[in-house]
């Protein structure tokens, strides 16, 4: 059954705010088509016909036009007139998003910087408008750029349209308070029907709407998340995306937006975590998103919320291999890893926790991380248990878990179930070494106090 969307996090209180005293959309209706405005504030431009003024603007860069818009209200209005003309919009709204002739990095940087400057120009020209009227006007100007639309581009992976749109919006909204940013998110959701599209993918079988999953991923990453400098801003927008949904759907969305993708078509790979051990690059996006929610200290995410999200994520679309769970926890950082493991200890899941310790050691061995980190993490988790008996039982469970996992891998190798590159045998090799190095660090830990 389709999950109901909780909109309590994005609804805007019915109250006045600091932009409510600004002029309404009559600001444009009174000025855009009018040439009868008093020209006393035009300074040296007073004697120039409007057509000559617009010709001068053609020779100025976007940054220069942006600076000029702050000279006076009348000058700003004339610039708005210029933006609204076909020649002005054609010059300012660059649409060379698919040009592969120039070196890609140089081209990407140039067009992104152009839209950053354009965002600043619109920010200054629309300064006196209420937020919603401001957004309506900007949308009216940008509507002719098809690659800025959710489904507007036929080749979205190779297109720079959405990243440019995101850069424009980031510059436009930088410094706005949360209430105004709520309005921006609501406006974008209405414009793109984003909530309904998200509901479709989270309530469908994973992978059954691959193209829609890809579009949601690209829109959320390119437009809402990727361009922010401060983590608190990225956390705000990620919270807007996730919080209206139940936890199980939050995990699904997190996987769609940050999970591993196919290098061929950019679509989400759902079987990656359940079929074989994966690499760091496949999990880094998810780990960074989890750290973002945990570390920014926002009131909307408690430690328990983040741990519950990781729990739900580890069964998307089905239960992950424990090695992939362990790798995600390591990449998420010490605090999240310990909090997750301590939660299992408190909730009486000691056997499950012991097996996780084994795979933490295995990942450390494979990636050449310091094995003493895994041992110290186990030592820290031991202190969570309230009695010596519980601690001893947990340590016994860790030893048993090592033996059990080694036997399972050995049986797989001996049964002849070996893939072409002998991954089963190699995994067993790493695990045996991991056990040896793990116990070596335990011996160091116990013997060092005796020697001092």
C-alpha positions in Angstrom: 0.0 0.0 0.0 1.3 3.4 -0.9 2.8 5.3 2.1 1.2 8.6 3.0 3.4 11.6 2.7 4.0 13.5 5.9 4.2 17.1 4.8 4.5 18.6 8.3 8.2 19.3 7.7 7.7 21.4 4.6 4.4 23.2 5.2 4.9 26.9 5.8 3.2 28.6 8.8 0.5 31.1 7.9 2.3 34.1 9.3 4.0 37.2 8.0 7.7 37.3 7.5 10.4 39.8 6.7 9.7 40.0 3.0 5.9 40.5 3.3 6.3 44.2 3.1 8.0 44.0 -0.3 6.2 45.1 -3.4 4.0 42.5 -5.0 4.2 41.4 -8.6 2.9 44.8 -9.6 6.6 45.6 -9.4 6.9 44.0 -12.8 3.5 44.7 -14.3 4.0 48.4 -13.7 7.5 48.6 -15.1 8.3 45.9 -17.6 6.3 47.4 -20.4 6.5 51.0 -19.3 8.9 53.7 -20.6 7.2 56.5 -18.7 9.1 55.9 -15.4 10.9 58.9 -14.0 14.5 58.9 -15.3 16.0 61.1 -12.6 17.7 58.1 -11.0 19.4 57.0 -14.2 22.2 59.5 -13.8 24.3 59.8 -17.0 22.0 57.3 -18.7 19.2 59.8 -18.5 19.7 61.1 -22.0 19.9 57.7 -23.6 17.0 56.0 -25.3 16.1 52.7 -23.8 17.3 50.9 -26.9 20.7 52.4 -26.6 20.8 51.4 -22.9 20.1 47.8 -23.9 22.8 47.9 -26.6 25.3 49.0 -23.9 24.2 46.1 -21.7 25.2 43.7 -24.5 28.8 44.8 -24.1 28.8 44.1 -20.3 29.6 40.8 -18.6 26.9 39.2 -16.4 28.9 40.3 -13.4 29.0 43.9 -14.6 25.3 43.9 -15.3 24.7 42.5 -11.8 26.8 45.4 -10.3 24.9 47.9 -12.4 21.6 46.6 -11.2 22.4 47.9 -7.7 22.9 51.5 -8.9 19.2 52.4 -8.5 15.7 50.9 -8.7 15.1 52.5 -12.1 18.3 51.0 -13.5 17.3 47.6 -12.1 14.0 47.9 -13.8 15.6 48.6 -17.1 17.8 45.6 -16.7 14.8 43.5 -16.0 13.3 44.8 -19.2 16.5 43.8 -21.0 16.4 40.3 -19.5 12.8 39.9 -20.7 13.6 40.7 -24.3 14.3 37.9 -26.7 17.9 39.2 -27.4 18.6 39.6 -23.7 17.3 36.1 -22.7 19.1 34.5 -25.7 22.4 36.1 -24.6 22.0 35.4 -20.9 20.4 32.0 -20.9 23.2 29.9 -22.4 22.1 26.5 -23.5 25.3 24.9 -24.6 24.9 22.0 -22.2 25.9 19.3 -24.7 28.8 20.8 -26.5 31.6 18.1 -26.5 34.1 20.1 -28.7 35.8 21.9 -25.8 37.8 20.2 -23.1 35.1 19.1 -20.7 36.5 20.5 -17.4 37.1 23.9 -19.0 33.6 24.0 -20.5 31.9 22.8 -17.3 33.7 25.4 -15.2 32.9 28.2 -17.7 29.1 27.5 -18.0 28.7 26.8 -14.3 30.4 30.1 -13.4 28.1 31.9 -15.9 25.0 30.6 -14.1 26.5 31.4 -10.8 26.9 35.0 -12.0 23.4 34.9 -13.5 21.9 33.7 -10.1 23.5 36.7 -8.5 22.1 39.1 -11.1 18.6 37.7 -10.5 19.1 37.8 -6.8 19.8 41.6 -7.0 17.2 42.5 -9.6 14.4 40.7 -7.7 15.5 41.9 -4.2 12.3 43.8 -3.4 9.8 41.0 -4.3 8.2 38.5 -1.8 9.8 35.1 -2.2 6.9 33.4 -4.0 6.6 36.3 -6.6 10.3 36.2 -7.0 10.3 32.5 -7.8 7.4 32.9 -10.2 9.2 35.6 -12.2 12.4 33.6 -12.3 10.6 30.5 -13.4 8.8 32.5 -16.1 12.2 33.6 -17.5 13.9 30.2 -17.1 11.0 28.2 -18.5 12.3 28.3 -22.1 15.4 26.3 -21.1 14.2 22.7 -21.6 17.2 21.2 -19.9 16.3 22.9 -16.6 13.1 20.8 -16.5 12.7 17.5 -14.6 12.1 15.5 -17.8 13.3 18.2 -20.2 16.5 16.6 -21.5 16.7 13.5 -23.6 20.3 12.7 -22.5 20.4 13.8 -18.9 23.6 12.0 -17.9 25.7 13.9 -20.5 23.8 17.2 -19.9 25.0 20.2 -17.8 21.5 21.7 -17.6 20.5 20.5 -14.1 24.0 21.3 -12.6 23.7 24.8 -14.0 20.2 25.2 -12.7 21.4 24.0 -9.3 24.3 26.5 -9.3 21.8 29.3 -10.3 19.4 28.4 -7.4 22.3 28.0 -4.9 23.5 31.5 -5.7 20.0 32.9 -5.6 19.0 31.4 -2.3 22.4 31.7 -0.4 21.8 33.6 2.8 18.0 33.1 2.8 16.4 32.1 6.1 14.9 28.6 6.5 11.4 29.8 6.1 12.2 31.1 2.6 14.1 28.0 1.7 11.1 25.9 2.7 9.1 28.0 0.2 11.7 27.3 -2.5 11.5 23.6 -1.9 7.7 23.6 -1.9 7.7 25.7 -5.1 10.1 23.2 -6.8 8.0 20.2 -5.7 4.8 21.8 -7.1 6.7 22.7 -10.3 8.1 19.2 -10.9 5.5 17.1 -9.1 8.5 15.7 -7.2 6.6 14.2 -4.3 4.3 12.1 -6.5 7.4 10.9 -8.5 9.2 10.0 -5.3 6.1 8.1 -4.1 6.1 6.1 -7.3 9.6 4.9 -6.9 9.5 4.2 -3.1 6.3 2.2 -3.4 7.4 0.2 -6.5 9.7 -2.8 -6.7 13.3 -1.6 -6.7 14.5 -1.2 -10.3 11.0 -1.3 -11.9 11.1 2.4 -12.7 14.8 2.8 -13.5 14.5 5.9 -15.7 12.4 7.7 -13.0 14.9 6.7 -10.3 17.7 8.1 -12.5 15.8 11.4 -13.0 15.1 11.8 -9.3 18.7 11.1 -8.5 20.0 13.6 -11.0 17.5 16.3 -10.0 18.1 15.9 -6.2 21.9 15.8 -6.6 22.4 18.4 -9.3 19.7 20.9 -8.3 19.3 20.6 -4.5 22.4 19.0 -2.9 25.8 19.2 -4.8 26.6 22.9 -5.0 26.6 23.9 -1.3 29.8 24.9 0.4 28.6 24.5 4.0 27.5 21.1 5.3 24.6 22.7 7.2 23.0 23.8 3.9 23.4 20.4 2.3 21.9 18.8 5.4 18.9 21.2 5.3 18.0 20.3 1.7 18.6 16.6 2.2 16.3 16.8 5.3 13.6 18.4 3.1 13.9 15.5 0.7 13.8 12.7 3.3 11.8 13.8 6.3 8.3 13.8 4.8 8.6 10.0 4.4 8.5 7.0 6.7 11.9 5.6 7.7 11.7 2.7 5.3 11.1 5.0 2.4 13.8 7.4 3.6 16.3 4.5 3.3 15.0 3.7 -0.2 15.4 7.4 -1.3 18.8 7.6 0.2 19.9 4.6 -1.8 18.4 6.0 -5.0 20.2 9.4 -4.5 23.6 8.2 -3.2 23.8 4.5 -3.9 26.0 2.7 -6.5 25.2 3.2 -10.2 26.1 1.5 -13.4 29.0 3.1 -15.2 27.3 2.4 -18.5 23.9 4.0 -18.1 24.1 5.7 -14.7 21.1 3.8 -13.4 20.9 2.6 -9.8 22.4 -0.9 -9.2 20.1 -2.5 -6.6 21.8 -5.9 -6.3 25.3 -4.5 -5.6 25.1 -4.9 -1.8 23.5 -8.3 -1.7 25.4 -10.3 -4.2 29.1 -9.7 -3.5 31.5 -7.6 -1.4 31.7 -4.1 -2.9 34.4 -1.4 -2.9 34.7 1.9 -1.2 33.6 4.0 -4.2 30.2 2.3 -4.2 29.5 3.1 -0.5 31.2 6.5 -0.2 28.1 8.5 -1.3 25.9 6.7 1.2 28.5 7.1 4.0 28.9 10.8 3.3 25.1 11.4 3.4 24.8 9.5 6.7 27.7 11.6 8.2 26.0 14.7 6.9 22.8 14.0 8.8 24.7 12.8 12.0 27.4 15.5 12.3 25.5 18.7 11.4 23.6 18.6 14.7 20.2 19.5 13.2 17.3 19.1 15.6 15.4 17.1 13.0 17.9 14.2 13.2 18.7 12.4 16.4 21.3 9.8 16.8 18.6 7.2 17.1 17.1 8.4 13.8 20.4 8.0 12.0 21.0 4.5 13.4 17.5 3.5 12.4 18.1 4.8 8.9 21.3 2.7 8.7 19.3 -0.4 9.9 16.7 0.2 7.2 19.3 0.9 4.6 21.1 -2.4 5.2 18.0 -4.3 3.9 17.5 -2.3 0.7 16.4 -4.0 -1.4 17.2 -7.1 0.7 19.6 -7.9 3.5 23.2 -6.8 2.6 26.3 -8.9 3.0 27.7 -8.2 6.4 31.0 -7.2 4.8 29.3 -4.4 3.0 27.6 -3.4 6.3 30.9 -3.3 8.0 32.5 -1.2 5.2 29.7 1.3 5.3 30.1 1.7 9.1 33.9 2.2 8.8 33.4 4.8 6.1 30.7 6.6 8.2 33.3 7.3 10.9 34.1 6.3 14.5 31.1 8.0 16.2 28.5 6.5 13.9 30.1 3.1 14.0 30.3 3.0 17.8 26.8 4.3 18.2 25.4 1.7 15.8 27.2 -1.1 17.6 26.4 0.1 21.1 22.7 0.1 20.0 22.9 -3.6 19.2 24.7 -4.3 22.5 22.0 -2.4 24.5 19.2 -4.2 22.6 20.6 -7.7 23.4 21.8 -8.5 19.9 25.3 -9.6 21.0 25.6 -12.5 18.6 24.8 -10.3 15.6 27.3 -7.8 17.0 30.0 -10.4 17.3 29.6 -11.4 13.7 29.8 -7.7 12.7 33.2 -7.5 14.6 34.5 -10.3 12.4 33.6 -8.4 9.2 35.0 -5.2 10.5 38.3 -7.0 11.0 38.0 -8.5 7.5 37.6 -5.1 5.9 40.5 -3.7 7.9 42.7 -6.6 6.6 41.6 -6.2 3.0 42.0 -2.4 2.9 45.2 -2.4 5.0 43.5 -0.3 7.8 45.1 -0.5 11.3 43.7 -3.7 12.9 44.1 -2.1 16.4 41.2 0.1 15.4 38.8 -2.9 15.3 40.2 -4.2 18.6 39.8 -0.8 20.3 36.2 -0.5 18.9 35.4 -4.0 20.4 37.0 -2.9 23.7 34.8 0.2 23.7 31.7 -1.7 22.9 32.5 -4.1 25.7 32.0 -1.3 28.2 28.4 -0.9 27.1 27.5 -4.3 28.6 26.5 -3.8 32.2 27.9 -6.9 33.9 31.1 -9.0 33.6 29.1 -12.0 32.6 27.6 -10.2 29.6 31.0 -9.0 28.5 32.5 -12.4 28.8 29.7 -13.9 26.8 30.1 -11.3 24.1 33.9 -12.0 23.8 33.1 -15.7 23.6 30.6 -14.9 20.8 33.3 -13.0 18.9 35.7 -16.0 19.0 32.8 -18.3 18.0 31.9 -15.9 15.1 35.4 -16.0 13.7 35.4 -19.8 13.8 31.9 -20.0 12.3 32.5 -17.6 9.4 35.9 -19.3 8.6 34.1 -22.7 8.4 31.4 -21.3 6.1 34.0 -19.9 3.7 36.0 -23.1 3.9 33.0 -25.2 3.0 32.2 -22.9 0.1 35.8 -23.4 -1.2 35.9 -27.2 -0.7 32.5 -27.7 -2.4 34.0 -26.4 -5.6 31.8 -23.3 -5.6 34.7 -21.1 -6.8 34.2 -18.3 -9.2 36.6 -17.5 -12.1 38.8 -15.2 -10.1 38.8 -17.4 -7.0 37.1 -14.7 -4.9 35.9 -17.3 -2.4 39.4 -18.6 -1.7 40.8 -15.1 -1.6 38.1 -14.0 0.9 39.0 -17.0 3.1 42.7 -16.1 2.8 42.0 -12.5 4.0 39.8 -13.7 6.8 42.4 -16.1 8.2 44.9 -13.3 8.2 42.4 -10.9 9.7 41.8 -13.4 12.6 45.5 -13.7 13.2 46.1 -10.0 13.2 43.0 -9.3 15.3 44.1 -11.7 18.0 47.7 -10.3 17.8 46.3 -6.9 18.6 44.3 -8.4 21.4 47.5 -10.0 22.9 49.3 -6.6 22.6 46.5 -5.0 24.4 46.5 -7.5 27.2 50.3 -7.8 27.5 51.2 -4.1 27.4 49.7 -3.3 30.9 51.7 -6.2 32.3 55.0 -4.9 31.0 54.5 -1.4 32.4 
